[in-house]
Amino acid sequence: MIQLHFSPSSAAMAPHFLLRELDLPHELVRVDVAGGEHRREPYLKLNPNGQIPVLVDGDLVLHQTAAILLHLSDQAGRLLPAVGSRERALAYQWLIWLTNTLQPALINYFYPERWDAERPAQIKAQAEAKVLEMLQQLDDQLARHGQPWLLGSEFTAVDCLAFTLCRWTRNFAGKKARDFPHIGPYLQRVVARPALQKVFEVEGLVAPFC
């Protein structure tokens, strides 16, 4: 059976959400991040970067959230456009943008001392401004095509990651993802999905959900 090593409200929410959308049998293995479990040898054997999530699928051990999403969708044959299609190329673009561009800016916001221990407040403010610029790109994408989901008319694995990262802004002091005119309704559509409601329940999460 598929195992997902996760911690609540982390990037693991995206594959957890997708597993439930795909209705794939799986086991959740909670990692005690507060207790430093992700930095200990047993977990580092799964992911030497000490990051969450990790997916174990038979003899395949896979880390990197976008890679896990691609693998799960391909195995199930659902929730991503066909390989080789124009739509699949756009799915790659947005998955990589989310994980390589938006997510690092959010990490800078939450852990500014990693980048400059002497100026954490300044680094955090700069990161917040950068995140808002990126969220404007997401809002523009949704406005451009006028469809309910990030890629268009169909819900995809990309939405699992987009929601997860937008959710991380829910406690920003200023503008949040939900405050953007097109992102706000989009997030509410995602929240309404039964699979995500189950994720909230299992991970023990409470409002605000986004």
PyMOL commands that set and color helices and strands:
alter all, ss='L'
color gray80, all
select helices_A, chain A and resi 13-21+37-39+41-46+65-76+86-110+112-114+120-145+157-167+177-179+183-191+194-203
alter helices_A, ss='H'
color red, helices_A
select strands_A, chain A and resi 2-6+26-30+54-57+60-63
alter strands_A, ss='S'
color yellow, strands_A
deselect
rebuild
show_as cartoon
